[in-house]
């Protein structure tokens, strides 16, 4: 079965050890995390975790259910099929001499990236966007020599006025056993 | 009025209805044990090894349906609980495990007997707590018991630093829990119920496979009503044994690796499988791709994560088994399925389980059968893990839920004796028989002392074949009889028992079985029977590992075997 990237959003209790429980569940069940981003949510004492996981629909469904079983996970959604706003932030330190600096600034400008630090032999660029945008800029910058990259992993939100949809039981899957 | 953490813990346990706990003291638990005598309502049973405490709490919980409580000190005490906690986790047993921890200031400093027990037990607990504040202790205990016993039950661990026991706080026991992330599904989805009822009403060859979920939910009556109304044959998993009376005309025994031939044939041929409170363990499914190949599957379970985990199902119903079955009853039509049941009865004749070819040999199957006769099927039977466990499951007929207590998911040897102890403590009015193997028994044999000290009347039947029998059986069948590390030197168990002041008898002949069992039953207090059985008897039928259930191997015709005893005499 084809694997695709899924975006899971978990609202978890902001308590010591909770992230450990979430991550440990992935290890224990043999699932792989592509990226994970954690921060405060709109509710005090609740954190929002965005997890990108690569897998078949069935695998990711199992991931979602196992995460939902954790007592400290208050809500969890698989928002993959929804209209999303997904963003990642990256800091890129790139080699820059007086000869190349203006060219790099031009690239940053095209990607609406910000220069956050300037040194005699380097520039640090802050870029926000989806993974494709960041990858595209990195591709252009690699020619100058990238010294360091720090990326946050994706955070995501469903578009529109409504909050995340309530978790519900998925309808029965087709009887795939016969083909097995 | 302010109370110490130790007092708060005791009061909280009492508020949860705890009247017995199994434990073992240690340095950081001293403040707790110092306080315990103030609360004579709590009976503390001192085990000989913390693994015994966890298994005893497990046996107690399975026999009573209440939450079992065990306690161990920090470090090695806590790590010794691990096997028992894992066992409770895999078999969905409600348990609260209390561990002592070093004082708060020393946490993370590798202090003496400090271990990160919440970290170690993270994947084998339903939830866990480190109680870092005496004022929060009551709330934590309340939540722990609530989580352990509701929904799909499981073990919850509370790690308590020594100075949390000695600190003081106001004690108010909360009357409610606030757990926004904890959901317990109850009712099945109405549309799915309708769809399921439609499939059941239309099926020509329906089959029910029932698991421990039925026992946990207390849904035996609902299961019986469904089976009888629609005339659906019932098979069970190992841990489902007893949820449907095995004397019932619709009962076709256990399915899976050592299940009956007719149960496995029924699985192969059914056109609808109604899986109730079970999780498609590989010991039940055999080769998954060949499992119930002709059937649509309805899966009723409380845990949504079990749906579609191992086997794809057509109609998932997430809810409490009893509630779901009750809601479905009025949608189920009366039915007969005469041909299908006739077919199963025909298979039962072709693959009889009752046929024991003993000749002049002392066979384990006969012993279990005699135990059944002598106890009139009314005992609680607890087992270790191995061949004896399967013989107990196959040859004792269980008609009551909670009457067969065994380590299923984890398959933990050594479970038997402490679990039997816990079961007897929880159900003193019942006769409790431990059927154990010579290998399993030696893993937790030290709990014999606990039986004596706390006057716990467990009857012990050791199926002694001088081997780690189940492993030897696999070596026999799949490793060209290369018996490596399975011949087992055993002490004289009767003498061992005697040393613990427990009377015992050695049994070597078939005709001695009955009088020996009667003697044990007449004796007030624990009694040990050491059955020196045929050493190379195998458990049949057997589905080879990785094979499909229909490929079960049956008992071959008997050869004459010798008697190479390996016991120390």
Boltz contact constraints between the chains, C-beta under 6 A:
constraints:
  - contact:
      token1: [A, 24]
      token2: [B, 122]
      max_distance: 6.0
  - contact:
      token1: [A, 28]
      token2: [B, 123]
      max_distance: 6.0
  - contact:
      token1: [A, 65]
      token2: [B, 304]
      max_distance: 6.0
  - contact:
      token1: [A, 65]
      token2: [B, 305]
      max_distance: 6.0
  - contact:
      token1: [A, 66]
      token2: [B, 305]
      max_distance: 6.0
  - contact:
      token1: [A, 69]
      token2: [B, 305]
      max_distance: 6.0
  - contact:
      token1: [A, 71]
      token2: [B, 127]
      max_distance: 6.0
  - contact:
      token1: [A, 71]
      token2: [B, 181]
      max_distance: 6.0
  - contact:
      token1: [A, 71]
      token2: [B, 182]
      max_distance: 6.0
  - contact:
      token1: [A, 72]
      token2: [B, 181]
      max_distance: 6.0
  - contact:
      token1: [A, 73]
      token2: [B, 181]
      max_distance: 6.0
  - contact:
      token1: [A, 74]
      token2: [B, 180]
      max_distance: 6.0
  - contact:
      token1: [A, 74]
      token2: [B, 181]
      max_distance: 6.0
  - contact:
      token1: [A, 172]
      token2: [B, 314]
      max_distance: 6.0
  - contact:
      token1: [A, 172]
      token2: [B, 315]
      max_distance: 6.0
  - contact:
      token1: [A, 172]
      token2: [B, 316]
      max_distance: 6.0
  - contact:
      token1: [A, 175]
      token2: [B, 314]
      max_distance: 6.0
  - contact:
      token1: [A, 176]
      token2: [B, 312]
      max_distance: 6.0
  - contact:
      token1: [A, 177]
      token2: [B, 312]
      max_distance: 6.0
  - contact:
      token1: [A, 180]
      token2: [B, 289]
      max_distance: 6.0
